[in-house]
């Protein structure tokens, strides 16, 4: 059972590895609707200041992945699946010059997973 809150597709993982070769350590933040809608944004580690209301969701390809706490309330019962697609987004994310953009897909956790994550009484 995979109860990680955020995972990455192999195609997106390949792009992350390319970006790490070019920029070094990276970080992600799930955008809350500014610029490119609700896209995962990729930055050089430390480029975006993480606030006290941001939640660490997990890691993808060794990169921390954050989300604002208000947004987490809507997504907490789902697993985020970070993927990549062709096309330029309107953001400052590092993959944009490559003609690509990260996208977030999701799936709702089943009852067993929700229980393992502490959302249901055991």
ChimeraX attribute file (.defattr): number of C-alpha atoms within 10 A of each C-alpha:
attribute: neighborCount
match mode: 1-to-1
recipient: residues
	/A:1	6
	/A:2	9
	/A:3	16
	/A:4	16
	/A:5	20
	/A:6	21
	/A:7	23
	/A:8	19
	/A:9	12
	/A:10	12
	/A:11	12
	/A:12	21
	/A:13	17
	/A:14	14
	/A:15	18
	/A:16	23
	/A:17	16
	/A:18	13
	/A:19	19
	/A:20	17
	/A:21	10
	/A:22	9
	/A:23	13
	/A:24	11
	/A:25	16
	/A:26	22
	/A:27	21
	/A:28	23
	/A:29	23
	/A:30	23
	/A:31	19
	/A:32	16
	/A:33	10
	/A:34	10
	/A:35	12
	/A:36	18
	/A:37	14
	/A:38	15
	/A:39	23
	/A:40	24
	/A:41	23
	/A:42	27
	/A:43	20
	/A:44	17
	/A:45	15
	/A:46	10
	/A:47	10
	/A:48	13
	/A:49	8
	/A:50	14
	/A:51	11
	/A:52	8
	/A:53	10
	/A:54	18
	/A:55	17
	/A:56	17
	/A:57	22
	/A:58	16
	/A:59	17
	/A:60	20
	/A:61	16
	/A:62	13
	/A:63	18
	/A:64	17
	/A:65	24
	/A:66	23
	/A:67	22
	/A:68	19
	/A:69	16
	/A:70	12
	/A:71	16
	/A:72	17
	/A:73	9
	/A:74	9
	/A:75	16
	/A:76	17
	/A:77	19
	/A:78	20
	/A:79	21
	/A:80	21
	/A:81	18
	/A:82	22
	/A:83	19
	/A:84	21
	/A:85	13
	/A:86	11
	/A:87	13
	/A:88	15
	/A:89	20
	/A:90	13
	/A:91	18
	/A:92	13
	/A:93	20
	/A:94	18
	/A:95	21
	/A:96	18
	/A:97	12
	/A:98	12
	/A:99	11
	/A:100	18
	/A:101	26
	/A:102	24
	/A:103	20
	/A:104	17
	/A:105	15
	/A:106	15
	/A:107	11
	/A:108	13
	/A:109	18
	/A:110	12
	/A:111	12
	/A:112	14
	/A:113	19
	/A:114	18
	/A:115	14
	/A:116	14
	/A:117	15
	/A:118	10
	/A:119	13
	/A:120	11
	/A:121	7
	/A:122	8
